[in-house]
């Protein structure tokens, strides 16, 4: 089984999803750990690191076994567009 993964983010891998109808197994990344990896490079604020991870990893579709990102602790707020907005809880 070939799993798609992002270079440099191996420490943020927390598991592998089970196969489901119309979906191949894929890697599961911890979103917060991905942000921490970007922050360790020392060139971005927390907000910029979160934007980087979201835009360059989470929102990218790279194939049938596209990785999944998980936020372990969150609350859900509804914004004015009626879309779920995640707020991290630390």
C-alpha positions as CSV (number, residue, x, y, z in Angstrom):
1,X,0.0,0.0,0.0
2,X,1.4,3.4,-1.1
3,X,0.4,6.2,1.3
4,X,0.9,9.8,0.2
5,X,2.8,11.8,2.7
6,X,4.3,15.3,3.1
7,X,8.1,15.6,3.3
8,X,9.3,16.9,6.6
9,X,6.2,16.2,8.6
10,X,6.8,12.6,9.6
11,X,6.7,13.5,13.3
12,X,3.1,14.7,12.9
13,X,1.8,11.4,11.6
14,X,-0.5,9.9,14.2
15,X,-2.1,7.0,12.4
16,X,-3.5,5.5,9.3
17,X,-7.2,5.5,8.4
18,X,-9.1,2.3,7.7
19,X,-10.3,1.7,4.1
20,X,-13.8,2.9,3.5
21,X,-16.1,2.7,0.5
22,X,-14.8,5.0,-2.2
23,X,-11.7,5.9,-0.1
24,X,-8.3,4.3,0.1
25,X,-6.5,4.1,3.5
26,X,-4.5,7.3,4.2
27,X,-2.1,8.8,6.7
28,X,-3.6,10.9,9.5
29,X,-1.6,14.0,10.6
30,X,-2.0,16.0,13.8
31,X,-2.7,19.5,12.7
32,X,-1.1,21.1,15.8
33,X,2.1,19.1,15.4
34,X,2.3,20.2,11.7
35,X,2.0,23.9,12.9
36,X,4.7,23.2,15.5
37,X,7.0,21.8,12.8
38,X,6.6,25.0,10.8
39,X,7.1,27.1,13.8
40,X,10.4,25.4,14.6
41,X,11.8,26.9,11.5
42,X,11.6,30.2,13.3
43,X,10.4,32.4,10.5
44,X,6.6,32.6,11.1
45,X,4.1,33.7,13.7
46,X,1.6,31.2,15.0
47,X,-1.1,32.7,12.7
48,X,1.2,32.5,9.7
49,X,2.2,28.9,10.5
50,X,-1.5,27.9,10.8
51,X,-2.2,29.6,7.4
52,X,0.8,27.9,5.8
53,X,-0.3,24.4,7.0
54,X,-3.9,25.0,6.0
55,X,-3.1,26.3,2.5
56,X,-0.2,24.1,1.7
57,X,-1.1,20.8,3.3
58,X,-4.8,20.6,4.4
59,X,-6.4,22.2,1.4
60,X,-4.3,20.4,-1.2
61,X,-5.8,17.4,-3.0
62,X,-3.0,15.1,-4.2
63,X,-4.9,11.9,-5.0
64,X,-7.2,9.1,-3.9
65,X,-5.3,8.6,-0.6
66,X,-5.1,12.3,0.3
67,X,-3.9,12.6,4.0
68,X,-6.4,13.5,6.7
69,X,-5.7,16.2,9.3
70,X,-7.0,15.9,12.8
71,X,-7.4,18.6,15.5
72,X,-7.5,16.7,18.8
73,X,-9.1,19.4,21.0
74,X,-11.5,22.0,19.5
75,X,-14.8,23.8,19.9
76,X,-17.0,24.6,17.1
77,X,-18.3,28.1,16.4
78,X,-20.6,29.1,13.5
79,X,-19.5,32.1,11.6
80,X,-21.7,34.4,9.6
81,X,-21.4,32.3,6.4
82,X,-22.9,29.3,8.3
83,X,-19.7,27.3,7.8
84,X,-18.1,25.6,10.8
85,X,-15.2,27.6,12.2
86,X,-12.7,25.6,14.3
87,X,-11.1,27.2,17.3
88,X,-8.2,25.4,18.9
89,X,-8.4,24.7,22.6
90,X,-5.1,24.5,24.4
